[in-house]
């Protein structure tokens, strides 16, 4: 980036400010009113990543922000807002910080209420348009962005930009900025760029903080059966460091939810896996006298409030802007509270729990798995053998993504190394969209690898379903064009088990035949026609599985590696319990029941 000069274009100010907070690429589709904005982004030293649609650009930006901490999506006024709003709504639900910049017509044209082609305002062309109806575009995003800034006056625009970016990062939510064409190259003072944005929490009630810290420390000191639960909201609340310190210093039994794996160091002896495994946690949870709940994020897939409704009195909840002790809510930022608790724990070491609860280590679960013959076909079982053995492939610095219900549930059984991130977006992503999210993750990780040693050793790994892979072929072309490093495991289970069970009499497979997923890269001139390394393989047996996870080419994570796992689902008609185990929370191998299944 060039040095700060006396004056700078307004768009240049926006992109230099974004660069200062860690952004190095913008995503967007060129249109009538945003092409000048995209040009200014490249002039500011940022990479412009072009996409086939606004929806695709928004999904890729979502993945980019999950790694970099912020992303920018540049769209144009004449585009229908539906596709953009779909992507932004998903980011809002998952608390992903995305800056949405909309290029709009010149201010004069807006004031004159001019008509524009491809505009959704023209649904009634004979009805005179009022100037304030341009507000309709922002109204579409009012419920899914925390701030809407309209840059109209150059003298105020820089402050508006700073407010939007600060709010996006502080609240970890999308923001909306409208930039008229005639203001893109307007000159504004650049002196504001000399001072970096501040992200410190605002002043708070210190007396209330002392009271809250003292109350929580008293509970921690006297707890006999405590536990820590880390939920998916921890990253967006900025509490990753604090959550890890609390787990390390208290040595309390610690668990994660399906959507927060990898947030806390899972190599700790007091980490015991996924809270949904009630075979492991049920009795201890019901008798616990202190639950430290950090970063709850309620979703359709996981409503944490319902789980803890019966344990309100014993629960201390740390939200971003509040701390709840029992049924008493305190309006203050939880981060300084957790920092004060950490300082107190450093000054006076807690006694160890005696005896420590009988909660087995998740790392021992791999050694307890049944052995598989090399010639035996890959098959799901009640031990979740496939997913637990897959953990051997992971290493520190990896970023792992999952798609399809099978992969999301299987991810609960992963045994993750330190500094590994698991992105499990739940049911909010449509099949095929996760490949676009993975593109953003891989792009961000490659940029971070240049400055972060740990991430330079890590890889981007995606577990994708067969149907999602079919729908994401255009994104596969983009991955090859951008030369991204990515390992993709395609889970091919053949006929869906649930559908075949529910509609056994009338269900027929609609596909004309078996897709050769691993060979689909040849459609795009790979692997023999480009210098970009592309590797594909198929695993059918457990012997193939072992060869795959120990293959040096695949382990390197260089280029594009596609591995198709042909997994034979177990016949749920042989055991109703198997269906419940396969498509419900996976059990612990330490408390599995023995099912006698009919063998082929």
C-alpha positions as CSV (number, residue, x, y, z in Angstrom):
1,X,0.0,0.0,0.0
2,X,1.2,3.5,-0.8
3,X,2.0,6.1,1.8
4,X,-0.7,8.3,3.2
5,X,-0.9,11.6,1.2
6,X,-2.7,14.9,1.9
7,X,-5.8,13.9,-0.1
8,X,-7.2,10.7,-1.4
9,X,-10.3,9.5,-3.2
10,X,-13.2,8.5,-1.1
11,X,-13.2,4.9,-2.3
12,X,-9.4,4.9,-1.8
13,X,-10.0,5.9,1.8
14,X,-12.5,3.1,2.3
15,X,-10.1,0.4,0.9
16,X,-7.0,1.7,2.7
17,X,-9.0,1.6,5.9
18,X,-10.0,-2.0,5.2
19,X,-6.4,-2.9,4.4
20,X,-5.4,-1.5,7.8
21,X,-7.7,-4.0,9.6
22,X,-6.4,-7.0,7.7
23,X,-8.3,-7.2,4.4
24,X,-6.4,-7.9,1.3
25,X,-9.1,-8.9,-1.3
26,X,-12.5,-7.7,-2.3
27,X,-15.3,-9.8,-3.8
28,X,-17.8,-8.7,-6.4
29,X,-19.4,-8.9,-9.8
30,X,-18.9,-5.8,-12.0
31,X,-22.0,-3.7,-12.7
32,X,-23.0,-0.3,-14.0
33,X,-22.5,1.4,-10.7
34,X,-19.7,-0.5,-9.0
35,X,-17.1,-0.8,-11.7
36,X,-15.4,2.4,-10.6
37,X,-15.4,1.2,-7.0
38,X,-13.7,-2.1,-8.0
39,X,-11.1,-0.2,-10.0
40,X,-10.3,1.9,-6.9
41,X,-9.9,-1.3,-4.9
42,X,-7.1,-2.5,-7.3
43,X,-5.5,1.0,-7.2
44,X,-5.4,0.7,-3.4
45,X,-3.4,-2.5,-3.6
46,X,-6.2,-4.9,-2.9
47,X,-7.0,-8.0,-5.0
48,X,-10.3,-8.0,-6.8
49,X,-11.7,-11.5,-6.9
50,X,-14.5,-11.6,-9.6
51,X,-17.3,-14.1,-9.4
52,X,-20.1,-15.5,-11.6
53,X,-22.9,-14.1,-9.4
54,X,-23.5,-11.8,-6.5
55,X,-24.7,-14.8,-4.4
56,X,-21.5,-16.7,-5.1
57,X,-19.4,-13.6,-4.3
58,X,-21.3,-13.2,-1.0
59,X,-20.8,-16.8,0.0
60,X,-17.1,-16.7,-0.8
61,X,-16.8,-13.4,1.2
62,X,-18.4,-15.2,4.1
63,X,-15.7,-17.9,4.1
64,X,-12.9,-15.2,3.7
65,X,-14.2,-13.3,6.7
66,X,-14.3,-16.5,8.9
67,X,-10.5,-16.7,8.6
68,X,-9.4,-13.0,8.1
69,X,-11.9,-11.5,10.5
70,X,-13.5,-9.2,7.9
71,X,-14.5,-9.3,4.2
72,X,-15.8,-6.8,1.6
73,X,-18.5,-7.5,-0.9
74,X,-18.9,-4.9,-3.7
75,X,-22.3,-5.0,-5.4
76,X,-24.2,-2.7,-7.8
77,X,-27.5,-0.9,-7.5
78,X,-29.2,-2.3,-10.6
79,X,-28.8,-5.9,-9.4
80,X,-31.7,-7.5,-7.7
81,X,-31.0,-7.5,-4.0
82,X,-32.4,-11.0,-3.4
83,X,-29.2,-12.9,-4.1
84,X,-27.0,-10.5,-2.2
85,X,-29.4,-10.4,0.8
86,X,-29.4,-14.2,0.9
87,X,-25.6,-14.3,1.4
88,X,-25.6,-11.4,3.9
89,X,-28.5,-13.0,5.8
90,X,-26.5,-16.2,6.2
91,X,-23.5,-14.1,7.5
92,X,-25.7,-12.2,9.9
93,X,-27.1,-15.5,11.3
94,X,-23.6,-16.9,11.9
95,X,-22.2,-13.5,13.1
96,X,-19.7,-13.2,10.3
97,X,-18.3,-9.6,9.7
98,X,-18.8,-8.6,6.1
99,X,-18.7,-5.0,4.7
100,X,-21.3,-4.7,1.9
101,X,-20.6,-1.8,-0.4
102,X,-23.4,-0.9,-2.9
103,X,-22.6,1.3,-5.9
104,X,-25.5,3.6,-6.5
105,X,-26.4,6.2,-9.3
106,X,-25.1,9.7,-9.0
107,X,-26.7,11.9,-6.3
108,X,-28.3,14.1,-9.0
109,X,-30.0,11.2,-10.7
110,X,-31.3,10.0,-7.4
111,X,-32.7,13.5,-6.5
112,X,-34.4,13.6,-9.9
113,X,-35.9,10.1,-9.4
114,X,-34.5,8.9,-12.7
115,X,-35.4,5.5,-14.0
116,X,-32.8,2.9,-14.5
117,X,-32.8,-0.4,-16.4
118,X,-32.7,-3.7,-14.6
119,X,-34.0,-1.9,-11.5
120,X,-36.6,-3.5,-9.2
121,X,-38.2,0.0,-8.8
122,X,-39.6,-0.3,-12.4
123,X,-42.2,-2.9,-11.4
124,X,-44.8,-0.1,-12.0
125,X,-43.3,2.0,-14.7
126,X,-46.3,4.3,-15.0
127,X,-46.2,5.3,-11.3
128,X,-44.1,8.5,-10.6
129,X,-41.1,7.7,-8.5
130,X,-40.3,9.7,-5.4
131,X,-36.6,10.4,-4.6
132,X,-36.9,8.8,-1.2
133,X,-37.8,5.5,-2.8
134,X,-34.1,4.8,-3.4
135,X,-34.2,4.1,0.3
136,X,-35.9,0.8,-0.5
137,X,-32.6,-0.8,-1.3
138,X,-31.3,-0.2,2.2
139,X,-34.6,-1.2,3.7
140,X,-34.0,-4.7,2.2
141,X,-30.9,-5.0,4.4
142,X,-32.1,-3.2,7.5
143,X,-32.8,-6.4,9.4
144,X,-29.6,-8.3,8.4
145,X,-27.0,-5.5,8.9
146,X,-26.3,-3.6,12.1
147,X,-25.4,-0.3,10.4
148,X,-26.6,1.4,7.2
149,X,-24.3,4.3,6.1
150,X,-25.3,6.5,3.1
151,X,-22.3,8.4,1.8
152,X,-23.7,11.7,0.5
153,X,-21.5,14.4,2.0
154,X,-17.7,14.0,1.4
155,X,-17.0,16.0,4.6
156,X,-18.8,13.4,6.7
157,X,-18.1,10.3,4.6
158,X,-14.8,9.3,6.1
159,X,-16.3,9.3,9.6
160,X,-19.2,7.2,8.4
161,X,-16.8,4.7,6.9
162,X,-14.8,4.4,10.1
163,X,-18.0,3.9,12.1
164,X,-19.2,1.2,9.8
165,X,-15.9,-0.7,9.8
166,X,-15.5,-0.4,13.6
167,X,-19.1,-1.7,14.2
168,X,-18.6,-4.6,11.7
169,X,-15.5,-5.8,13.7
170,X,-16.7,-5.0,17.2
171,X,-20.1,-6.6,16.8
172,X,-18.9,-9.3,14.3
173,X,-21.9,-8.6,12.0
174,X,-22.4,-7.3,8.5
175,X,-22.7,-3.6,7.7
176,X,-24.2,-1.7,4.7
177,X,-22.6,1.2,2.8
178,X,-24.0,3.1,-0.2
179,X,-21.5,4.9,-2.4
180,X,-22.9,7.0,-5.2
181,X,-20.9,7.0,-8.5
182,X,-20.1,10.7,-8.4
183,X,-18.5,10.3,-5.0
184,X,-16.2,7.4,-5.8
185,X,-13.3,9.6,-6.9
186,X,-14.2,12.7,-4.8
187,X,-11.1,13.8,-2.9
188,X,-11.2,13.7,0.9
189,X,-8.5,14.4,3.5
190,X,-6.3,11.4,4.1
191,X,-5.0,12.5,7.5
192,X,-7.5,10.2,9.3
193,X,-5.7,7.2,8.0
194,X,-2.6,8.1,10.0
195,X,-4.4,7.0,13.1
196,X,-5.6,3.3,13.2
197,X,-9.1,2.5,14.3
198,X,-9.5,1.7,18.0
199,X,-11.4,-1.4,19.0
200,X,-11.2,-1.1,22.8
201,X,-14.4,-1.7,24.7
202,X,-16.1,1.5,25.9
203,X,-16.0,2.7,29.5
204,X,-18.0,0.5,31.8
205,X,-19.1,0.3,35.4
206,X,-16.0,-0.8,37.3
207,X,-17.9,-1.3,40.6
208,X,-20.4,-3.6,38.8
209,X,-17.5,-5.5,37.2
210,X,-15.8,-6.0,40.6
211,X,-19.1,-7.3,42.0
212,X,-19.6,-9.7,39.1
213,X,-16.0,-11.0,39.2
214,X,-16.2,-11.6,43.0
215,X,-19.5,-13.5,42.7
216,X,-18.2,-15.7,39.9
217,X,-14.9,-16.4,41.7
218,X,-16.8,-17.5,44.8
219,X,-18.8,-20.0,42.7
220,X,-15.6,-21.3,41.1
221,X,-13.9,-21.7,44.4
222,X,-16.7,-23.7,46.0
223,X,-17.7,-25.7,43.0
224,X,-17.6,-29.5,43.4
225,X,-18.9,-30.6,40.0
226,X,-18.2,-27.7,37.6
227,X,-18.0,-27.7,33.8
228,X,-17.1,-25.3,31.0
229,X,-19.1,-25.2,27.8
230,X,-17.7,-23.3,24.8
231,X,-20.3,-22.5,22.2
232,X,-20.2,-21.1,18.6
233,X,-20.5,-17.5,19.6
234,X,-17.0,-17.4,21.2
235,X,-15.1,-16.2,18.0
236,X,-17.7,-13.5,17.2
237,X,-17.5,-12.3,20.8
238,X,-13.7,-12.1,20.7
239,X,-13.4,-14.5,23.6
240,X,-11.2,-17.3,22.1
241,X,-8.1,-16.4,24.2
242,X,-10.2,-15.9,27.4
243,X,-12.0,-19.2,26.9
244,X,-8.8,-21.1,26.5
245,X,-7.3,-19.4,29.6
246,X,-10.3,-20.3,31.7
247,X,-10.1,-24.0,30.6
248,X,-6.4,-24.2,31.3
249,X,-6.3,-22.4,34.7
250,X,-9.4,-23.9,36.2
251,X,-8.8,-27.4,34.8
252,X,-12.5,-27.9,34.9
253,X,-14.1,-30.5,32.6
254,X,-14.6,-28.7,29.3
255,X,-16.9,-29.4,26.4
256,X,-17.8,-27.9,23.0
257,X,-21.0,-27.9,20.9
258,X,-21.3,-29.2,17.4
259,X,-20.6,-25.7,16.0
260,X,-17.7,-24.7,18.3
261,X,-15.2,-27.5,17.8
262,X,-11.6,-26.2,17.7
263,X,-12.3,-23.0,19.5
264,X,-10.7,-24.3,22.7
265,X,-7.5,-26.3,22.7
266,X,-8.8,-29.9,22.4
267,X,-5.4,-31.4,23.4
268,X,-6.1,-30.4,27.0
269,X,-6.5,-33.3,29.4
270,X,-9.7,-31.7,30.7
271,X,-11.4,-31.4,27.3
272,X,-14.0,-34.2,26.8
273,X,-15.5,-33.6,23.4
274,X,-19.0,-32.7,22.2
275,X,-21.7,-31.9,24.8
276,X,-24.3,-33.6,22.6
277,X,-22.8,-36.9,23.6
278,X,-25.0,-37.5,26.6
279,X,-23.7,-41.1,27.0
280,X,-20.6,-39.3,28.3
281,X,-22.0,-36.1,29.8
282,X,-25.6,-36.9,30.9
283,X,-25.2,-37.8,34.5
284,X,-22.4,-35.4,35.2
285,X,-24.3,-32.5,33.6
286,X,-27.5,-33.2,35.5
287,X,-25.6,-33.2,38.9
288,X,-23.2,-30.3,38.1
289,X,-23.3,-27.3,40.5
290,X,-21.6,-24.8,38.2
291,X,-21.8,-24.4,34.4
292,X,-19.6,-21.7,32.8
293,X,-21.3,-21.1,29.4
294,X,-19.2,-19.0,27.0
295,X,-20.6,-17.5,23.8
296,X,-24.0,-19.1,23.4
297,X,-25.3,-18.8,19.8
298,X,-28.8,-20.2,19.4
299,X,-29.7,-21.7,16.0
300,X,-32.3,-24.0,14.6
301,X,-29.9,-26.9,14.9
302,X,-28.7,-26.1,18.4
303,X,-30.9,-24.2,20.9
304,X,-28.6,-23.9,23.9
305,X,-31.2,-22.1,26.1
306,X,-33.5,-25.2,26.0
307,X,-30.7,-27.5,27.1
308,X,-29.8,-25.3,30.1
309,X,-33.3,-24.3,31.1
310,X,-33.4,-26.7,34.0
311,X,-29.9,-25.6,35.2
312,X,-30.4,-21.8,35.3
313,X,-29.5,-21.4,38.9
314,X,-26.1,-23.1,38.4
315,X,-25.2,-21.4,35.1
316,X,-23.0,-18.4,34.5
317,X,-23.4,-17.1,30.9
318,X,-20.9,-14.9,29.1
319,X,-22.4,-13.1,26.1
320,X,-20.7,-10.3,24.2
321,X,-22.4,-7.4,26.0
322,X,-23.7,-9.1,29.2
323,X,-22.9,-11.5,31.9
324,X,-25.8,-13.6,33.4
325,X,-25.4,-15.2,36.8
326,X,-28.4,-17.4,37.4
327,X,-31.4,-15.3,36.5
328,X,-29.6,-12.0,37.2
329,X,-28.3,-10.1,34.1
330,X,-25.5,-7.6,34.2
331,X,-25.1,-5.2,31.3
332,X,-21.4,-5.1,30.8
333,X,-18.8,-6.5,28.3
334,X,-17.9,-10.1,29.2
335,X,-14.3,-9.9,27.9
336,X,-12.9,-7.7,30.7
337,X,-14.8,-9.8,33.2
338,X,-13.1,-13.0,31.9
339,X,-9.8,-11.3,31.9
340,X,-10.2,-10.3,35.6
341,X,-11.2,-13.8,36.4
342,X,-8.1,-15.1,34.6
343,X,-5.9,-12.7,36.6
344,X,-7.5,-13.9,39.9
345,X,-6.8,-17.5,38.9
346,X,-3.2,-16.7,38.2
347,X,-2.7,-15.1,41.7
348,X,-4.3,-18.0,43.6
349,X,-4.1,-21.5,42.1
350,X,-7.3,-23.6,42.4
351,X,-7.2,-26.9,44.1
352,X,-7.7,-29.9,41.7
353,X,-11.1,-31.5,41.7
354,X,-10.9,-34.5,44.0
355,X,-11.8,-36.9,42.7
356,X,-11.7,-35.8,39.1
357,X,-15.0,-36.9,37.4
358,X,-15.0,-40.1,35.4
359,X,-15.1,-38.5,31.9
360,X,-12.8,-40.3,29.4
361,X,-10.4,-38.6,27.1
362,X,-11.7,-38.3,23.5
363,X,-8.1,-39.0,22.3
364,X,-8.3,-42.5,23.7
365,X,-11.4,-43.2,21.5
366,X,-9.3,-43.8,18.4
367,X,-7.3,-46.5,20.1
368,X,-10.5,-48.3,21.2
369,X,-12.0,-48.6,17.7
370,X,-12.5,-52.1,16.3
371,X,-10.0,-53.2,13.7
372,X,-11.1,-53.4,10.1
373,X,-9.9,-55.8,7.4
374,X,-8.2,-54.1,4.5
375,X,-10.5,-55.8,2.0
376,X,-13.7,-54.8,3.9
377,X,-15.7,-52.0,2.2
378,X,-16.0,-48.6,3.8
379,X,-19.1,-48.5,5.9
380,X,-20.7,-46.4,8.6
381,X,-21.1,-48.1,11.9
382,X,-22.2,-47.2,15.4
383,X,-18.6,-46.6,16.4
384,X,-18.3,-43.7,13.9
385,X,-15.1,-45.5,12.9
386,X,-14.7,-43.6,9.6
387,X,-14.8,-40.2,11.2
388,X,-12.7,-41.0,14.2
389,X,-10.0,-42.6,12.1
390,X,-10.1,-39.6,9.8
391,X,-8.7,-37.6,12.7
392,X,-5.3,-39.2,12.1
393,X,-5.1,-37.1,8.9
394,X,-5.4,-33.7,10.6
395,X,-2.5,-31.6,11.8
396,X,-2.1,-28.2,13.6
397,X,-3.1,-25.2,11.5
398,X,-5.7,-27.1,9.4
399,X,-9.0,-25.4,8.6
400,X,-11.7,-28.1,8.2
401,X,-15.2,-27.5,6.7
402,X,-18.1,-29.9,6.5
403,X,-21.3,-30.1,4.3
404,X,-24.2,-32.6,4.3
405,X,-25.9,-33.9,7.5
406,X,-23.7,-36.9,7.5
407,X,-20.4,-34.9,7.5
408,X,-21.8,-32.4,10.1
409,X,-22.7,-35.2,12.5
410,X,-19.5,-37.1,11.8
411,X,-17.5,-34.0,12.6
412,X,-18.6,-34.3,16.2
413,X,-16.4,-37.4,16.5
414,X,-13.2,-35.7,15.1
415,X,-10.3,-35.6,17.5
416,X,-8.7,-32.2,16.6
417,X,-5.0,-31.1,17.1
418,X,-4.1,-27.8,18.6
419,X,-4.8,-24.6,16.5
420,X,-7.2,-26.4,14.2
421,X,-10.4,-24.7,13.1
422,X,-13.6,-26.6,12.3
423,X,-16.2,-24.7,10.3
424,X,-19.6,-26.4,10.6
425,X,-22.2,-24.1,9.1
426,X,-25.2,-26.3,9.9
427,X,-28.3,-26.5,7.8
428,X,-28.3,-22.8,6.8
429,X,-26.1,-23.5,3.7
430,X,-27.7,-25.0,0.6
431,X,-25.9,-28.0,-1.0
432,X,-23.0,-26.8,-3.1
433,X,-22.7,-23.4,-1.3
434,X,-20.1,-24.8,1.0
435,X,-17.6,-25.1,-1.9
436,X,-17.9,-21.4,-2.4
437,X,-17.4,-20.8,1.3
438,X,-14.3,-23.0,1.1
439,X,-13.0,-20.9,-1.7
440,X,-13.0,-17.9,0.5
441,X,-11.4,-19.8,3.4
442,X,-8.6,-21.1,1.1
443,X,-8.0,-17.7,-0.3
444,X,-7.7,-16.1,3.1
445,X,-5.5,-18.9,4.5
446,X,-3.0,-18.6,1.6
447,X,-2.7,-14.9,2.4
448,X,-2.2,-15.5,6.2
449,X,0.3,-18.3,5.5
450,X,2.8,-15.6,4.4
451,X,2.8,-14.0,7.9
452,X,1.7,-16.8,10.2
453,X,3.9,-19.8,10.6
454,X,1.2,-22.1,12.0
455,X,-1.2,-21.4,9.2
456,X,1.5,-21.9,6.7
457,X,1.7,-25.5,7.9
458,X,-2.0,-26.0,7.8
459,X,-4.3,-27.0,4.9
460,X,-7.9,-26.2,3.8
461,X,-9.9,-29.5,4.0
462,X,-13.6,-29.9,2.9
463,X,-15.9,-32.8,3.5
464,X,-18.5,-32.5,0.8
465,X,-21.5,-34.7,-0.1
466,X,-22.1,-36.1,-3.6
467,X,-25.1,-33.9,-4.3
468,X,-23.3,-30.7,-3.2
469,X,-20.3,-31.6,-5.3
470,X,-22.6,-31.9,-8.3
471,X,-24.1,-28.5,-7.7
472,X,-20.7,-26.9,-7.1
473,X,-19.0,-27.7,-10.4
474,X,-18.7,-24.0,-11.4
475,X,-16.9,-23.3,-8.1
476,X,-14.5,-26.1,-8.9
477,X,-13.6,-24.3,-12.1
478,X,-12.9,-21.1,-10.1
479,X,-10.7,-23.0,-7.6
480,X,-8.5,-24.3,-10.5
481,X,-8.4,-20.8,-12.1
482,X,-7.4,-19.2,-8.8
483,X,-4.9,-22.0,-8.1
484,X,-6.1,-22.5,-4.6
485,X,-4.7,-25.2,-2.3
486,X,-7.6,-27.4,-1.2
487,X,-8.2,-31.0,-0.2
488,X,-11.8,-32.2,-0.9
489,X,-13.2,-35.4,0.5
490,X,-16.4,-36.4,-1.4
491,X,-18.6,-38.6,0.7
492,X,-20.5,-40.8,-1.8
493,X,-23.1,-42.9,0.1
494,X,-25.1,-44.0,-3.0
495,X,-28.8,-44.1,-2.3
496,X,-29.7,-41.9,0.7
497,X,-30.5,-44.1,3.7
498,X,-33.3,-42.0,5.2
499,X,-35.1,-41.5,1.9
500,X,-34.9,-45.2,1.0
501,X,-36.2,-46.1,4.4
502,X,-39.1,-43.6,4.5
503,X,-40.2,-44.4,0.9
504,X,-39.1,-48.0,0.5
505,X,-42.0,-49.0,-1.7
506,X,-41.9,-46.1,-4.2
507,X,-38.3,-44.8,-3.9
508,X,-36.2,-45.0,-7.0
509,X,-32.8,-43.4,-7.6
510,X,-33.2,-40.6,-10.2
511,X,-29.6,-40.6,-11.3
512,X,-28.9,-42.3,-14.6
513,X,-25.8,-44.0,-13.2
514,X,-22.8,-43.6,-10.9
515,X,-21.0,-40.3,-11.2
516,X,-17.2,-40.4,-11.5
517,X,-16.7,-37.4,-9.1
518,X,-13.0,-37.7,-8.9
519,X,-12.6,-37.6,-12.7
520,X,-14.7,-34.4,-13.1
521,X,-11.6,-32.2,-12.8
522,X,-10.7,-33.4,-16.3
523,X,-13.6,-31.3,-17.6
524,X,-11.6,-28.2,-16.9
525,X,-8.3,-29.1,-18.5
526,X,-6.7,-30.8,-15.4
527,X,-4.6,-32.4,-14.3
528,X,-2.4,-32.9,-17.4
529,X,-2.9,-29.6,-19.2
530,X,-2.0,-27.1,-16.5
531,X,1.0,-26.5,-14.2
532,X,-1.4,-26.4,-11.3
533,X,-1.1,-29.7,-9.5
534,X,-4.4,-31.7,-9.4
535,X,-4.7,-35.1,-7.8
536,X,-7.8,-37.4,-7.7
537,X,-8.4,-40.8,-6.2
538,X,-11.1,-43.2,-5.1
539,X,-11.3,-45.2,-1.8
540,X,-13.7,-48.2,-1.6
541,X,-12.1,-50.4,1.1
542,X,-10.5,-49.8,4.4
543,X,-7.2,-50.6,2.8
544,X,-7.8,-47.8,0.3
545,X,-8.6,-45.5,3.2
546,X,-5.3,-46.1,5.0
547,X,-3.4,-45.5,1.8
548,X,-5.2,-42.2,1.3
549,X,-4.7,-40.7,4.7
550,X,-1.0,-41.6,4.6
551,X,-0.4,-40.5,1.0
552,X,2.4,-37.8,0.9
553,X,0.8,-36.0,-2.1
554,X,-2.5,-35.6,-0.4
555,X,-1.0,-34.8,3.0
556,X,1.0,-31.9,1.5
557,X,-2.2,-30.1,0.6
558,X,-0.6,-28.5,-2.4
559,X,-2.9,-27.8,-5.4
560,X,-6.3,-29.5,-5.6
561,X,-6.8,-33.0,-4.2
562,X,-10.1,-34.7,-4.7
563,X,-10.7,-38.0,-2.9
564,X,-14.0,-39.9,-3.4
565,X,-15.0,-42.1,-0.5
566,X,-17.4,-44.8,-1.6
567,X,-19.1,-45.5,1.7
568,X,-21.6,-48.3,2.1
569,X,-24.3,-47.2,4.5
570,X,-25.4,-49.8,7.0
571,X,-28.9,-51.2,6.5
572,X,-31.1,-49.4,9.1
573,X,-33.7,-52.1,8.7
574,X,-31.3,-54.5,10.4
575,X,-31.4,-52.4,13.5
576,X,-33.5,-49.3,14.3
577,X,-30.9,-48.4,16.8
578,X,-28.3,-48.1,14.1
579,X,-30.4,-45.6,12.2
580,X,-30.8,-43.5,15.4
581,X,-27.0,-43.7,16.1
582,X,-26.1,-42.8,12.5
583,X,-28.3,-39.8,12.1
584,X,-28.4,-38.6,15.7
585,X,-25.6,-37.5,18.0
586,X,-22.8,-40.1,17.7
587,X,-22.2,-42.1,20.9
588,X,-19.1,-42.4,22.9
589,X,-17.0,-45.5,22.2
590,X,-16.7,-45.9,26.0
591,X,-20.3,-46.5,26.5
592,X,-21.5,-48.2,23.3
593,X,-24.1,-50.9,23.3
594,X,-23.4,-54.0,21.3
595,X,-25.6,-54.4,18.4
596,X,-25.6,-57.8,16.6
597,X,-26.0,-56.8,12.9
598,X,-26.5,-59.2,10.1
599,X,-23.3,-59.5,8.0
600,X,-23.3,-59.7,4.2
